[in-house]
Amino acid sequence: MLRFGPHGTIHEHSAECDIDVVCLDGQGMTSVDGDAAEIRKGQSIRWPATAQHRLWTEDHDMVTLMIEHIEGARA
């Protein structure tokens, strides 16, 4: 889980696995390979493996749940 205050950010980077980002509370912004979109409470987005991605807030708080889909991982 990640908690952001106003103007919080995760700088752009990539990951080796797909990641589901679920917004649990508040609202913010996300980008995948430079395409930005708003994300609000109850919405989710998948960041594909190796894609550059970023998550941030402007004037709101946000709480997200990050789910990494690691190949071969056991539940």
Residue pairs with C-beta under 8 A, 6 or more apart in sequence:
1 24
1 63
1 64
1 65
1 66
2 10
2 55
2 63
2 64
2 66
3 61
3 62
3 63
4 26
4 28
4 55
4 56
4 57
4 61
4 62
4 63
4 64
5 57
5 61
6 57
6 58
6 59
6 60
6 61
7 56
7 57
7 58
7 59
8 28
8 56
8 57
8 62
9 54
9 55
9 56
9 57
10 54
10 55
10 56
11 54
12 31
12 52
12 53
12 54
13 52
13 53
13 54
14 49
14 50
14 51
14 52
14 53
15 47
15 49
15 50
15 53
15 68
16 49
16 50
17 49
17 68
17 69
17 70
17 71
18 46
18 47
18 48
18 49
18 68
18 69
19 46
19 47
19 53
19 66
19 67
19 68
19 69
20 44
20 45
20 46
20 47
20 66
20 67
20 69
21 30
21 39
21 44
21 45
21 46
21 47
21 55
21 64
21 65
21 66
22 43
22 44
22 64
22 65
22 66
22 67
23 39
23 40
23 41
23 42
23 43
23 44
23 62
23 63
23 64
24 41
24 63
24 64
24 65
25 41
25 61
25 62
25 63
26 40
26 41
26 57
26 60
26 61
26 62
26 63
27 38
27 39
27 40
27 41
27 57
27 60
27 62
28 38
28 39
28 55
28 56
28 57
28 58
28 60
28 62
28 64
29 36
29 37
29 38
29 39
29 55
29 56
29 57
29 58
30 36
30 37
30 39
30 45
30 47
30 53
30 54
30 55
30 56
31 37
31 52
31 53
31 54
32 45
32 47
32 48
32 51
32 52
32 53
33 51
33 52
33 53
34 52
37 45
39 45
39 55
39 62
39 64
47 53
55 64
